[in-house]
Amino acid sequence: MRILYVIGSLGLGGAERQLYLLAKNVKQSGYDVHVFALDATGPLRRDFENIGIVVIDGGFDGGTGKSRVLSYFSLLVGFIHLMLYGFQKRFQVVHGFLPLTNFMGSITGRLIGAKVITSRRGLGSHHERGIIWRWMDKISNKLSHFVTVNSLGVLDDVVKRDGFSPEKLTLIYNGLDFDRFDRQLACSQALRQSLGIANDEIAIVNVANLIPYKGHEILIRAFAKALQEIDKLQLFLIGEDRGIGQNLKKLVDDLGIKEQVHFVGYQKHPEKFLIASDIAVVSSFEEGFCNFLIESMYAKNYVIATTVGGNAEALAGGELGSLVPPGDFKIMSDAIVGACEIKADRVSKSCEAHQTVKERYTVERMVGEYLKIYLSDHLVG
């Protein structure tokens, strides 16, 4: 079987990392795997090619300084490139990731007679950017033989926004590469020392690119308020600056907490920060299913997360961590202080969360469920 995955870029976002894990393991299962990215210049391209996966670059360039007309033309050229490649290779399965490439992949797959799978991996807030996004989703849903979602939160959102029947949606949870963490879990104390975290300090971590909807400002304000009650705290913010870094650093300066807040920037392998930390905070205003959340659970962090997307689902309604409303830094601060003050409860829940992730979010389970629909004779769409 020849399988084509279609995605916008090969950067280091959650969807891209999940695609890498999926494609890698599908290839190891004996299938011919190709990846088409509209812009394949990202850092994950080498990772795909190093394991023998063919990567095709659509040549899309929507960089700053380009006119809208040129960007749309570049996008059209990439779409044509995708369709020509599909006809050339005659894939049996075309699997799209994320809204734009769901649309392109579903059209291409139908034209070449392939089985079409699309993935809804986040809430449909992109609909608010224009009606064209809503229609693109409707078209890709209609053309798909299977539409997969990665949390019940995303499933409910697709049903409500798109009027899509839940019976036509397939829930497949994300998988986690445990090996990345297992090699370092026994060295947590050494990792803490390497990051300058004292034994009596509590380290808090957040992994998210610096984008407004990730809620960094709320987290920083919550952290500053928590410092008024517990002074031995450190906050590590890990992620690429997508335009708001300077504003966040100014806020940190204005709040007088510069010594306690560390802007780490982009990290290809952020797991050492998770393993060295005590508490992880997911501060987003919207999420589909947060990979950072389950990674933090596996790293034995106590997790505080906003009640968006699949966060509550992953934390068993708050049984495995704390849930807070998005946008309220005072409640988030109270949750941080509470987690700091009750260490025994924090450690107990962290260990239970670790075991839950180990049982539920395996790569083997995720890959097996995708292969099941790739090979299925029953077509939902």
Steps between C-alpha positions, in 0.01 A plus 500: 500500500627846407395774745525877455485737796419862421587787736576871480852507644763293677552727798498388861133536584293230667332380179834477320655295781201266503528457124868408540421232759217362287689499170812350659313209654279439197814477288654258750187288462594445135307768309627743237468841667528842334451844656390804298547834677397827341814644659749224582785725613436440874733320743305173494575438132839351579344274765257358244769451237739340748257210544448457127171685455462685171429871561353713221516879528204686355711814480249724677646830619266722694773689681483856625535764233318295238182643353177311557472431127846342486428293813176367351676424173772311687229307686327410174828378350553283808149353464561419133832341596318283755241381248763422235702302753187312604422402140864401443525266800136382521486477879251263660459726806518879525497632857475875562598687814360842602227702322666627182675175413191299599325688221780451247564140597133400484458640147823340383412167657157486339640595158751213506254248648676467837352445843478845661566566868498849650601598852331762716760567766376825651187700562345669198588854600649550152137534382498841665766622253256482209218296350738337250651293783157365596431398141842339461431287808155406368650392169782299658252335739277405206788355299657308789443130553613548860527818707715447808504708818748483788272581795135501599527879522593520132230246412232709670631814329486343153144379563385844618685720250469282191174320572694178445363169623706362793463150352718612207785613726777272621665582833872418506700643787850635445797278576805584708856387435583373848865430412572874483411526868605162641865564424497807726236437766754343734722810468249763615720628781800545272279679246374735771855586596597563138213750472588676824196379694575471873370211709258724688366671186190404305540514122202576277513432126296597195574375148323700231609731222451864598161554338217704660253212532748296703432727798855589604396839637246336733760249614758771572250703702393187689863416571572851627202481736609156626846640575341730757419191708777258401829664414705199389350451157649496151311513171636359174327611178603281208397586147581696189416870502217552251478876550408564865830423671601862559163586651522205736852592607386856568217366714749291696716809555202710604395235753852484644543125450778495242726283717237228535373479138711333232418540130670189369395533136477219247605155622484201267503268803333681792455185707794580730316812619188297571690234692684764704179685589235441765193666350387545138246764404291491183364856477344492152172663404441221248639151441404187314709248683812637667811286448686705762234398752544126459878540478491683832286228654750237388789710631329489844417868512190610685287652221286812521301551181225720363163341435522510120504229233612162628677627814228396744472165323874432538495598868194283572286799588759629747575169673855497361579872536330839528265663252456877482291728276693665215590865542476522882848552644374519860347151493809369320720657767293336774545163327878553484518592868280205594718256306813640662364473854375141489803308376375151595179543300693653211743207483223240535295646215812540285583131535143398419501728195829347383351151514184611318702641208715186490191286455286721275723704269739249346630547147423132430133552583479817290670342197291184527177700494608699194609184316162349579321774306762502222431131445127507566259400223221688677492862384309746718502794260 
